[in-house]
Amino acid sequence: MRVRREFHRLKIGDRLTIRRASEADFPAWADLLTRLHPAIPASEFTADIAWWKASGDPFACFFAEAEEAIVGFIDARVRGYVEGAPGGRAAFVEDLWVDEAHRRSGIAAALLDAVERWACDLGLAWLGSDTVPENTASQRWHLAHGFSELERLVVYGKSLDQKPNE
């Protein structure tokens, strides 16, 4: 895997900081997730983050901060299976978001660099990610940052709620 060791030159200058979120940041992280997924309440994300923490599996969230405001974030976790990963366990980017006013400035790439370093520090050799088929901008971004498209799939599911005896 190609890992970039230096951050890209950012249009917003030296005022950008990339830092790993601490447990004290979990409420802010949940609020940021609602910007990416507005139909889901922050309370559901709070529960998801608590589950990740309780699971014992490695996970990380990194914030991009400019002028003391969070302008982007990325979160990733280690999964037992990731499409295309040799040997099973791999890091997976779950969410990536940059405030609209700061897009196309290199922040997403800097956040990706932080996750790549985190995954390498864990001894992982693969990083996966995904996007919905209609998000062509995300697809172009992934390809430009070293990802390869591996597959397209349609996911199905159904409830297994107990049905009344007939």
HUWO-V771437 format. One record per backbone hydrogen bond with DSSP energy under -1.0 kcal/mol. CO is the residue of the C=O (numbers start at 1). NH is the residue of the N-H. Records with the same first field share a line. If there is no record, write none. Layout:
CO=NH, NH
//
This chain:
10=13
17=65
19=63
22=25
23=26
25=29
26=30
27=31
28=32
29=33
30=34
32=35, 36
33=37
37=40
41=44, 45
42=46
43=47
44=48
45=49
46=50
47=51
48=52
49=53
50=54
51=55
58=78
60=76
61=21
62=74
63=19
64=71, 72
65=17
66=69
69=66
71=99
72=64
73=97
74=62
75=94, 95
76=60
77=92
79=90
82=85
85=88
87=89
90=79
91=128
92=77
95=75
97=73
99=102
100=103
106=110
107=111
108=112
109=113
110=114
111=115
112=116
113=117
114=118
115=119
116=120
117=121
118=122
119=124
120=123
126=91
128=93
132=135
134=136
135=139
136=140
137=141
138=142
139=143
140=144
141=145
142=147
143=146
//
